[in-house]
Amino acid sequence: MNYRSTRNNNISVTSAKAIAQGLSEEGGLFVPESIPKLTKDDILALCDKSYPQRAFEIFRRYLTDFTDEEINYCVNGAYSSKNFDSENISEISHLLTGTYILELWHGPTCAFKDMALQILPYLLTCSAKKVIDGKDIAILVATSGDTGKAALEGFKDVEGTSITVFYPEDGVSDMQKRQMTTQEGGNVNVCAVKGNFDDCQNGVKAIFTDERLKSELDKMGITFSSANSINWGRLSPQIVYYISVYASLIESGEIGYGEKINIVVPTGNFGNILAAYYAKEMGLPVNKLICASNSNNVLTDFINTGIYDRNRHFYTTISPSMDILISSNLERLLYHLTGGNDKQIAEWFGKLAKDGKYEVTDDVRSKVKDIFYAGYCDDDATKSAIRQAFDEYSYLMDTHTGVAYKVYCDYKAATGDNTKTVIASTANPYKFGKAVYEAVGGNTDGMDEFAIIEKLEEHTSTQMPAPLAATKTKAVRFTNSVGKEGMSQVVLDFLKTR
Ligand SMILES: *Cc1c(COP(=O)(O)O)cnc(C)c1O
């Protein structure tokens, strides 16, 4: 199976090329030419399989230019109890009958980004061997918090790669900063940027297209690549857990085969919920995909009206990984819903770049409304929802999961729909300890991150996960901070000393 660019159907590449390249040269995203289907027997056969075996079954349908040995090497390397604190890789918690929390944060950095970023280095190095023979890969990441740390953990000490992460000096939480600046590994580099996330992202984009830098790298036998969520190598691993949770629910007798479920996803860049859409298109019995946003509710409006308009106030919220006004992966959904109309996609996304706004056709709008339900909530409502779930079910959730839970409660109240429902839980609550402690009634005035966490542990009889606890005593290795104009020199200096 080949991959096409959403903005030019004449561009068709292998999965290895799509993963190694990340983005198509004219700015489109790579999508599979057709979506492979799973039969009833295919899904039932997954039931008694392990997570890596289930992942193998999904990947071999998408990565048809990889050998079985290569895919097995990737899934077994990534999804082992060496990297995850659970044999099952993800865990299902029961809130009440028919409402399940799918915990996707049992990896090394305690956020769901690990589900994809643990395997991406394997997929990328395998792909590079096929298409950019022998070159070393320099990964560049601009992060607002979770992606940077998950990418560092994924790529640390991976042969043939190095990674540089840029984060906004004052734009990440204390815990996120500690997680990154204490990162171990011989091939990693972390640098603060005096600016906001957009400055970091624009700086990284400028480095990617800097011809002088590129020719210097050519001489060193190095090529740049990206680990951000537009890469097919990051999206495809996320399809696996939606299919896997369905198999697990059949296995444990919670559902019967064919029974439809709702899936609720706290959404920012539209990557995680798009993976659920692919799972549905592959044949997973899904009723509604529920898209949950915080006050940056550009997707709620889009799903309800067919108008995407990023010209609005940007809110800084307690669910920062969803503070985003351009949801890149929506482009892939619209490509599929227009029947692969590359001209139409190029036009809409051209408008988005120029005016910050586009409107889809009535046909596409009604398809979107059939598949998705959308809602949003603000910080106060998120905190109340966290508190209510804790009081009623003794379940402590993070702020992003809190948004999803609240939007689901609203959905249920509005529709009366009693379909069994899986809520994607995207981070461990201790990653956002301050807001979570306040949500369950604590007072954080004048307290530092670790003091708050101790209080949260006491108050909720839960425990901070080991990888976060470890950052307390780890030495800070990276203190470098530059203006955005200094970013390319940071990359060059780092690569030269390697
Ligand atoms: C990245 C992230 C999200 C948003 O996921 P998208 O794929 O960008 O929609 C939600 N929650 C957490 C904790 C995240 O790190």
The ligand as an SDF file (V2000), in Angstrom:
LIG
                    3D

 15 15  0  0  0  0  0  0  0  0999 V2000
   -0.9910   15.9580   23.0590 C   0  0  0  0  0  0  0  0  0  0  0  0
   -2.0080   15.7840   24.1260 C   0  0  0  0  0  0  0  0  0  0  0  0
   -3.3980   15.8660   23.8530 C   0  0  0  0  0  0  0  0  0  0  0  0
   -3.9490   16.2200   22.4800 C   0  0  0  0  0  0  0  0  0  0  0  0
   -3.7640   15.1890   21.5540 O   0  0  0  0  0  0  0  0  0  0  0  0
   -3.9110   15.4820   19.9820 P   0  0  0  0  0  0  0  0  0  0  0  0
   -3.4660   14.2390   19.3070 O   0  0  0  0  0  0  0  0  0  0  0  0
   -2.9960   16.6490   19.7170 O   0  0  0  0  0  0  0  0  0  0  0  0
   -5.3280   15.8200   19.7150 O   0  0  0  0  0  0  0  0  0  0  0  0
   -4.2900   15.6310   24.8970 C   0  0  0  0  0  0  0  0  0  0  0  0
   -3.8490   15.3620   26.1470 N   0  0  0  0  0  0  0  0  0  0  0  0
   -2.5330   15.2850   26.4560 C   0  0  0  0  0  0  0  0  0  0  0  0
   -2.1210   15.0050   27.8510 C   0  0  0  0  0  0  0  0  0  0  0  0
   -1.5630   15.4810   25.4610 C   0  0  0  0  0  0  0  0  0  0  0  0
   -0.2570   15.4210   25.7700 O   0  0  0  0  0  0  0  0  0  0  0  0
  1  2  1  0
  2  3  1  0
  2 14  2  0
  3  4  1  0
  3 10  2  0
  4  5  1  0
  5  6  1  0
  6  7  2  0
  6  8  1  0
  6  9  1  0
 10 11  1  0
 11 12  2  0
 12 13  1  0
 12 14  1  0
 14 15  1  0
M  END
$$$$
